[in-house]
Amino acid sequence: MNKLLGNAPRHPGLWLDAVRETDTDWQHTPIITMPTESQGRQELMQLSKQLAQLSQQGRWVVLINPPSIGYKQLLASAGVRMDRILLVHAKDEVETLWAMEKALTSGTSSAVITWIHSLDARDNRRLQIVAKSARAMGIVLEGVVNHSPTDATLKQPAHFAQGSFFSSVH
């Protein structure tokens, strides 16, 4: 298998645009980039009716790196089939965009929604090239601030980080 992949470009930005099959009737859909100030909650509420319809088609609705905004309750109350939701947790933005590209072009997804901090011009262009062969609706929610536990512990006052508060008393 290494011989087959040996000459393939390793960076997703170097992949060539795949040729679309001629027997499909997929529309050329641009990938929509939406700035968000609500971690994507308001945008997801706006899209929920359309996502409910798409989930009834039997294909996946892919959510890549969704923050904790109560999206499960929001989608379920809108009538989205929760057994058609596919969650992807990527480790960084390169992996996030790669997962989005794969989900958009696989033919098994009806919608792909990605939460990302920022999208530079190169990555935006890369997604527009992917849009030519996309088989699903693609949405990038840009401006999401991820709060990781390490960030929270760094911002704590020093007296809360002391181990003596939790030591046993004898």
Buried (B, 14 or more C-beta within 10 A) or exposed (E): EEEEEEEEEEEBEEBEEEEBEEEEEEEEBEBBBBEBEEBBBBBBBEBBEBBBEBBEEEBBBBBBBBBEBEBBEBBBEBEBBEEBBBEBEBEEBEBBBBBBBBBBBBEBBBBBBBBBEEBEEEBEEBBEBBBBBBBBBBBBBBBBEEEEEEEEEEEEEEEEEEEEEEEEEE
